[in-house]
Amino acid sequence: MTRDRKDPPAPDEPRIVEETENQRRERETHASENQDEALEETFPASDPVSPFIPAKRRD
């Protein structure tokens, strides 16, 4: 089973050693690329909402 890096370690799991500067940079670049790709895939839904306001009904 894979774990998210933010999950606390299991009691029998060894503690994770601090990441190096290069590992941190690679992780952040990967996360940024994933976020950019997700934004591109949601493009039609990311268009602004139309400011159309319907007119009041006449009685």
MITOR-218330 format. One record per residue: chain; y negated, x, z of N, C-alpha, C in turn; residue in three letters; residue number from 1. Coordinates in Angstrom, 3 decimals. Layout:
# MITOR-218330
 unit      npy      npx      npz     capy     capx     capz      cpy      cpx      cpz code pos
    A        Y        X        Z        Y        X        Z        Y        X        Z  Ala NUM
...
//
This chain:
# MITOR-218330
 unit      npy      npx      npz     capy     capx     capz      cpy      cpx      cpz code pos
    A    1.175    0.840    0.000    0.000    0.000    0.000   -1.242    0.888    0.000  Met   1
    A   -2.175    0.597   -0.890   -3.403    1.386   -0.920   -4.426    0.764    0.010  Thr   2
    A   -5.312    1.594    0.496   -6.323    1.145    1.444   -7.701    1.466    0.900  Arg   3
    A   -8.649    0.638    1.229  -10.042    0.886    0.899  -10.529    2.014    1.798  Asp   4
    A  -11.422    2.844    1.306  -11.857    3.985    2.117  -12.617    3.547    3.351  Arg   5
    A  -13.095    2.300    3.392  -13.822    1.805    4.556  -12.893    1.182    5.597  Lys   6
    A  -11.612    0.980    5.232  -10.657    0.437    6.191  -10.407    1.457    7.292  Asp   7
    A  -10.292    0.989    8.533   -9.965    1.942    9.599   -8.544    2.450    9.415  Pro   8
    A   -8.277    3.681    9.809   -6.923    4.216    9.635   -5.930    3.488   10.540  Pro   9
    A   -4.690    3.379   10.067   -3.624    2.795   10.875   -3.324    3.755   12.030  Ala  10
    A   -2.765    3.250   13.132   -2.489    4.123   14.285   -1.615    5.325   13.953  Pro  11
    A   -0.660    5.173   13.030    0.232    6.288   12.688   -0.273    7.115   11.509  Asp  12
    A   -1.446    6.785   11.003   -2.014    7.477    9.849   -2.927    8.617   10.314  Glu  13
    A   -2.787    9.807    9.703   -3.664   10.913   10.117   -5.112   10.651    9.708  Pro  14
    A   -6.020   11.201   10.468   -7.446   11.051   10.175   -7.783   11.747    8.868  Arg  15
    A   -8.732   11.163    8.119   -9.151   11.735    6.843  -10.142   12.865    7.101  Ile  16
    A   -9.946   13.964    6.407  -10.847   15.108    6.519  -12.117   14.780    5.742  Val  17
    A  -13.253   15.236    6.240  -14.530   14.977    5.571  -14.466   15.417    4.113  Glu  18
    A  -15.117   14.641    3.232  -15.110   14.975    1.814  -16.132   16.085    1.524  Glu  19
    A  -15.854   16.848    0.489  -16.764   17.910    0.092  -17.932   17.310   -0.688  Thr  20
    A  -18.946   18.080   -0.908  -20.112   17.630   -1.673  -19.691   17.206   -3.077  Glu  21
    A  -18.806   17.970   -3.705  -18.331   17.656   -5.049  -17.530   16.343   -5.063  Asn  22
    A  -16.684   16.138   -4.060  -15.909   14.901   -3.973  -16.839   13.702   -3.774  Gln  23
    A  -17.856   13.853   -2.934  -18.816   12.780   -2.699  -19.545   12.428   -3.982  Arg  24
    A  -19.986   13.440   -4.732  -20.697   13.224   -5.990  -19.802   12.503   -7.001  Arg  25
    A  -18.535   12.929   -7.113  -17.594   12.282   -8.025  -17.351   10.826   -7.629  Glu  26
    A  -17.205   10.564   -6.328  -16.973    9.207   -5.850  -18.173    8.319   -6.153  Arg  27
    A  -19.382    8.827   -5.903  -20.586    8.045   -6.160  -20.793    7.799   -7.659  Glu  28
    A  -20.482    8.797   -8.486  -20.594    8.629   -9.938  -19.612    7.567  -10.421  Thr  29
    A  -18.393    7.631   -9.915  -17.376    6.647  -10.297  -17.805    5.244   -9.880  His  30
    A  -18.317    5.092   -8.673  -18.767    3.785   -8.195  -19.935    3.278   -9.034  Ala  31
    A  -20.845    4.166   -9.395  -21.990    3.776  -10.215  -21.538    3.329  -11.605  Ser  32
    A  -20.591    4.054  -12.193  -20.070    3.677  -13.511  -19.367    2.323  -13.442  Glu  33
    A  -18.603    2.079  -12.375  -17.941    0.785  -12.214  -18.958   -0.338  -12.082  Asn  34
    A  -20.030   -0.098  -11.341  -21.062   -1.111  -11.164  -21.773   -1.399  -12.486  Gln  35
    A  -22.074   -0.359  -13.259  -22.713   -0.543  -14.562  -21.819   -1.356  -15.499  Asp  36
    A  -20.520   -1.047  -15.505  -19.583   -1.768  -16.364  -19.495   -3.239  -15.945  Glu  37
    A  -19.443   -3.499  -14.653  -19.365   -4.875  -14.173  -20.622   -5.646  -14.558  Ala  38
    A  -21.778   -5.010  -14.480  -23.021   -5.670  -14.859  -23.022   -5.996  -16.346  Leu  39
    A  -22.561   -5.069  -17.183  -22.498   -5.311  -18.624  -21.566   -6.474  -18.949  Glu  40
    A  -20.466   -6.596  -18.221  -19.506   -7.658  -18.484  -20.000   -9.026  -18.020  Glu  41
    A  -20.990   -9.065  -17.156  -21.533  -10.339  -16.678  -22.861  -10.650  -17.339  Thr  42
    A  -23.175   -9.979  -18.453  -24.501  -10.104  -19.061  -24.962  -11.530  -19.313  Phe  43
    A  -24.172  -12.398  -19.966  -24.707  -13.746  -20.198  -25.070  -14.461  -18.897  Pro  44
    A  -24.301  -14.246  -17.865  -24.574  -14.898  -16.591  -25.758  -14.258  -15.869  Ala  45
    A  -26.156  -13.075  -16.286  -27.252  -12.406  -15.601  -28.605  -12.733  -16.221  Ser  46
    A  -28.617  -13.588  -17.265  -29.896  -13.996  -17.840  -30.658  -14.839  -16.823  Asp  47
    A  -31.974  -14.759  -16.835  -32.737  -15.549  -15.861  -32.573  -17.052  -16.113  Pro  48
    A  -32.726  -17.810  -15.068  -32.632  -19.264  -15.159  -33.853  -19.777  -15.901  Val  49
    A  -33.668  -20.786  -16.717  -34.770  -21.378  -17.464  -35.756  -22.021  -16.491  Ser  50
    A  -37.047  -21.806  -16.705  -38.043  -22.396  -15.792  -38.341  -23.864  -16.114  Pro  51
    A  -37.497  -24.522  -16.897  -37.706  -25.915  -17.289  -37.765  -26.818  -16.060  Phe  52
    A  -38.802  -27.649  -15.978  -38.939  -28.623  -14.906  -39.013  -29.991  -15.569  Ile  53
    A  -38.064  -30.866  -15.294  -38.074  -32.174  -15.957  -39.290  -33.009  -15.536  Pro  54
    A  -39.772  -33.815  -16.487  -40.912  -34.687  -16.197  -40.468  -35.819  -15.285  Ala  55
    A  -41.408  -36.349  -14.544  -41.110  -37.484  -13.667  -40.897  -38.727  -14.523  Lys  56
    A  -39.975  -39.578  -14.066  -39.678  -40.817  -14.789  -40.820  -41.804  -14.600  Arg  57
    A  -41.128  -42.503  -15.679  -42.123  -43.571  -15.588  -41.417  -44.847  -15.174  Arg  58
    A  -42.024  -45.599  -14.330  -41.421  -46.877  -13.913  -41.818  -48.015  -14.778  Asp  59
//
